[in-house]
Amino acid sequence: MFHQSGGCCDGSQPMCFEKGEFKTGDSDICLGVIADCEFYMSRDQYEYWKHCELTIDIVEGRGSSFSLEIPLGVRFITRSRIIQAL
């Protein structure tokens, strides 16, 4: 599963966990699925990003200290683009 970090220690990046390793709560919403992995974000953070198209990408670099990709020398990032109203 993925969870979009809201900042603090790990910055604001998507983190990847084994299913069940990260406990979601009532304040988290599922925004979709990436390669059979659910993608969650807190409701408060979603209010800031709800007018954006989000793309989860992977680049070389150090991942989050709690995320599964860290031993691979890569990290997940979120790219955003504001959705223009017609």
Residue pairs with C-beta under 8 A, 6 or more apart in sequence:
1 16
1 17
1 18
1 19
1 21
1 22
1 37
1 38
1 39
1 40
2 14
2 15
2 16
2 17
2 34
2 37
2 38
2 39
2 40
2 56
2 76
3 14
3 15
3 17
3 22
3 24
3 28
3 39
3 40
3 41
4 12
4 13
4 14
4 15
4 39
4 40
4 41
4 42
4 45
4 78
5 11
5 12
5 13
5 14
5 15
5 64
6 12
6 42
6 44
6 45
9 65
10 64
10 65
10 66
10 67
11 64
12 78
13 63
13 64
13 67
13 75
13 76
13 77
13 78
14 39
14 56
14 67
14 76
14 77
14 78
15 22
15 64
15 66
15 67
15 76
16 37
16 67
16 68
16 69
16 76
17 66
17 67
17 68
18 68
19 37
24 40
27 42
27 43
27 44
28 40
28 41
28 42
28 43
29 40
29 41
29 42
29 43
29 46
30 38
30 39
30 40
31 39
31 40
31 41
31 46
31 54
32 38
32 39
33 39
34 56
39 56
41 49
49 80
51 82
51 83
52 80
52 81
52 82
52 83
53 80
53 81
53 82
53 83
54 78
54 79
54 80
55 78
55 79
55 80
55 81
56 76
56 77
56 78
56 79
57 76
57 77
57 78
57 79
58 69
58 74
58 75
58 76
58 77
59 74
59 75
59 77
60 73
60 74
60 75
61 73
61 74
61 75
62 70
62 73
62 75
63 69
63 70
63 72
63 74
63 75
63 76
64 70
64 75
67 75
67 76
69 75
69 76
